């Protein structure tokens, strides 16, 4: 084995996670779905701490999709209540721990009170550098691409941008994630093997890892296992590596 192949691969710079399985976790225990979401919030804390300690600079979590608005009103209200609680009660601790928080998605669909809490949390943590935590709320990958396309069309129509200047870099600059690197690793919990309209553009070359662990049970060992699988793969980006 050559010395190059013996070198450990670097950790993923950006890990994105589809947090799935809260409802199934609760159902298996005869509990209401909100109990699963509450336990899922604990998994967020564990995963954030683990990612920070492992030295992962960027962590993005899929918290609430644009499709989730179609869920029963009572469940959506419970989720929004949990979000309010988190934004009020957890942000001070995130700030003390050096976490920078961003929220991406169609934020205007959220209640004004929640929007205000998000804006305050982002402002408070803006200069933190321990880890960049991004939460996707009211988020859909297709809607994000449509919004970016519409913004570019407006610029072209106004003459501010030439049509031939519209390229991948321009599109990326108009996405919700314009200030973030693309994910290197995408993890989905609960055994489902699809990406469910999450970061469709950004995950073009992400390594995908699917785990059967339900999100409320997800912890450091699961994260380390996913990272180990990532580190054992060759990332080719469409190129031929080593003659293969």
C-alpha positions in Angstrom: 0.0 0.0 0.0 1.4 3.4 -0.9 1.9 6.1 1.7 -0.8 8.2 0.0 -3.4 5.5 0.3 -2.5 5.0 4.0 -3.2 8.6 4.8 -6.6 9.1 6.6 -9.1 11.1 4.6 -10.0 14.5 6.0 -13.2 14.9 8.0 -16.2 16.3 6.0 -16.2 20.0 6.2 -20.0 20.2 6.0 -22.4 17.6 7.2 -26.2 17.8 6.4 -28.7 15.6 8.2 -32.3 14.7 7.4 -33.7 14.1 10.9 -36.3 11.4 10.3 -38.1 9.0 12.6 -39.5 11.1 15.4 -43.1 10.0 14.7 -42.2 6.3 14.5 -40.1 6.5 17.7 -43.1 7.9 19.5 -45.6 5.4 18.0 -43.4 2.5 19.0 -43.7 3.6 22.6 -47.4 4.5 22.5 -46.6 8.2 22.9 -48.0 11.2 21.0 -45.9 12.4 18.0 -44.8 15.6 19.9 -43.0 13.3 22.4 -40.9 12.1 19.5 -40.2 15.7 18.4 -39.1 16.6 21.9 -36.7 13.7 22.1 -35.6 14.7 18.6 -34.6 18.1 20.0 -32.4 16.3 22.5 -30.7 14.4 19.6 -30.0 17.8 18.0 -28.1 18.9 21.2 -26.1 15.6 21.2 -25.2 15.8 17.6 -24.3 19.5 17.7 -21.9 18.8 20.7 -20.4 15.8 18.9 -19.9 17.6 15.7 -18.2 20.5 17.5 -15.9 18.2 19.5 -15.0 16.3 16.3 -14.0 19.5 14.6 -16.7 19.6 11.9 -17.1 23.3 10.9 -20.6 23.2 9.3 -23.7 21.3 10.4 -27.0 21.7 8.6 -30.2 20.1 9.9 -33.5 19.6 8.1 -36.0 20.7 10.7 -39.2 21.4 8.9 -39.9 21.0 5.2 -42.3 23.1 3.0 -44.3 19.8 2.6 -44.6 19.6 6.4 -47.2 22.4 6.3 -49.6 19.7 5.0 -49.5 17.8 8.3 -52.4 18.0 10.8 -52.8 21.5 12.2 -52.4 20.2 15.8 -49.0 18.7 14.9 -47.8 21.8 13.1 -48.8 23.9 16.1 -46.9 21.6 18.4 -43.9 21.8 16.2 -44.1 25.6 16.1 -44.4 25.7 19.9 -41.3 23.5 20.3 -39.5 25.8 17.9 -40.5 28.9 20.0 -39.3 27.1 23.1 -36.0 26.2 21.5 -35.3 29.7 20.2 -36.1 31.3 23.6 -34.5 28.8 25.9 -31.5 27.4 24.0 -30.0 30.3 22.1 -28.1 31.7 25.1 -26.4 28.3 25.6 -25.6 28.1 21.9 -24.0 31.6 22.1 -21.9 30.6 25.2 -20.7 27.6 23.3 -19.6 29.6 20.3 -22.3 28.3 17.9 -23.3 30.5 15.0 -26.9 29.9 14.0 -28.4 30.4 10.6 -32.0 29.6 9.5 -32.7 29.0 5.8 -36.0 28.4 4.0 -39.2 30.4 3.3 -39.1 32.1 6.6 -41.9 34.5 5.7 -44.4 31.6 6.1 -43.5 31.4 9.8 -45.4 33.4 12.5 -44.0 36.9 12.9 -43.0 36.1 16.5 -40.9 33.2 15.3 -39.3 35.3 12.6 -38.3 37.9 15.2 -36.8 35.2 17.4 -34.8 33.8 14.5 -33.5 37.2 13.5 -32.5 38.0 17.1 -30.7 34.6 17.4 -28.8 35.1 14.2 -27.7 38.5 15.2 -26.6 37.4 18.6 -24.5 34.5 17.3 -23.2 36.1 14.1 -19.6 36.4 15.2 -19.3 32.9 16.8 -16.8 30.5 15.3 -16.9 27.2 17.1 -19.3 25.7 14.6 -21.8 26.9 12.0 -25.2 25.5 12.7 -27.9 25.9 10.0 -31.5 24.9 10.5 -33.7 24.4 7.4 -37.3 25.5 8.3 -40.2 25.8 5.8 -37.6 24.6 3.3 -37.9 22.9 0.0 -35.0 22.4 -2.5 -37.1 22.9 -5.6 -38.7 26.1 -4.2 -35.2 27.3 -3.3 -34.0 26.8 -6.9 -37.1 28.5 -8.3 -36.5 31.5 -6.0 -32.9 31.8 -7.2 -34.0 31.5 -10.8 -36.6 34.2 -10.4 -34.1 36.5 -8.8 -31.7 36.0 -11.7 -34.5 36.5 -14.2 -35.3 39.9 -12.6 -31.6 40.9 -12.9 -31.5 39.9 -16.5 -34.8 41.7 -17.3 -33.5 44.9 -15.7 -30.2 44.7 -17.6 -28.2 44.3 -14.4 -27.0 40.8 -15.6 -26.3 39.5 -19.1 -28.0 36.2 -19.9 -24.7 34.6 -20.9 -23.4 35.5 -17.4 -25.8 33.2 -15.7 -23.8 30.2 -14.7 -23.5 27.7 -11.8 -21.7 30.2 -9.7 -24.5 32.8 -10.2 -27.2 30.3 -9.3 -25.3 29.2 -6.2 -24.9 32.8 -5.1 -28.7 33.3 -5.1 -29.6 30.2 -3.1 -30.5 30.3 0.6 -27.1 28.7 1.3 -25.0 31.3 -0.6 -22.7 31.8 2.4 -22.1 28.1 3.0 -20.0 25.4 1.4 -21.8 22.6 -0.2 -22.3 19.5 2.1 -19.7 16.8 1.8 -21.8 14.3 3.7 -25.6 13.9 3.8 -27.0 11.6 6.5 -30.6 10.4 6.7 -31.9 8.6 9.7 -34.7 6.0 10.1 -33.8 3.8 7.2 -35.5 5.8 4.5 -33.3 6.1 1.4 -34.2 9.3 -0.3 -33.3 13.0 0.0 -36.9 14.4 0.1 -36.4 17.7 -1.7 -33.5 18.7 0.6 -30.6 20.7 -0.7 -31.0 19.3 -4.2 -28.4 21.7 -5.8 -26.0 21.7 -3.0 -25.8 17.9 -2.6 -24.9 17.2 -6.2 -21.6 15.5 -5.1 -22.3 14.8 -1.4 -21.7 11.3 -0.1 -25.0 9.8 1.1 -25.2 7.7 4.2 -28.5 6.1 5.4 -28.8 4.8 8.9 -31.7 2.8 10.4 -31.3 4.7 13.7 -34.4 6.8 14.4 -33.5 10.4 14.9 -34.4 10.5 18.7 -31.9 7.7 19.2 -29.2 9.3 17.1 -26.0 10.2 19.0 -22.2 10.6 18.7 -21.6 6.9 17.9 -24.0 7.2 14.9 -22.3 10.4 13.7 -18.9 8.8 14.0 -20.0 5.8 12.1 -21.3 7.9 9.3 -18.1 9.9 9.2 -16.0 6.7 9.1 -18.0 5.5 6.1 -17.5 8.8 4.4 -13.8 8.7 5.1 -13.6 5.3 3.5 -14.9 6.4 0.2 -13.2 8.0 -2.8 -14.8 11.3 -3.9 -14.4 11.5 -7.7 -16.6 14.4 -8.7 -17.1 12.6 -12.1 -13.4 12.1 -12.6 -11.4 8.9 -13.0 -9.2 8.1 -10.0 -6.4 5.5 -9.9 -7.2 4.3 -13.4 -10.8 3.3 -12.4 
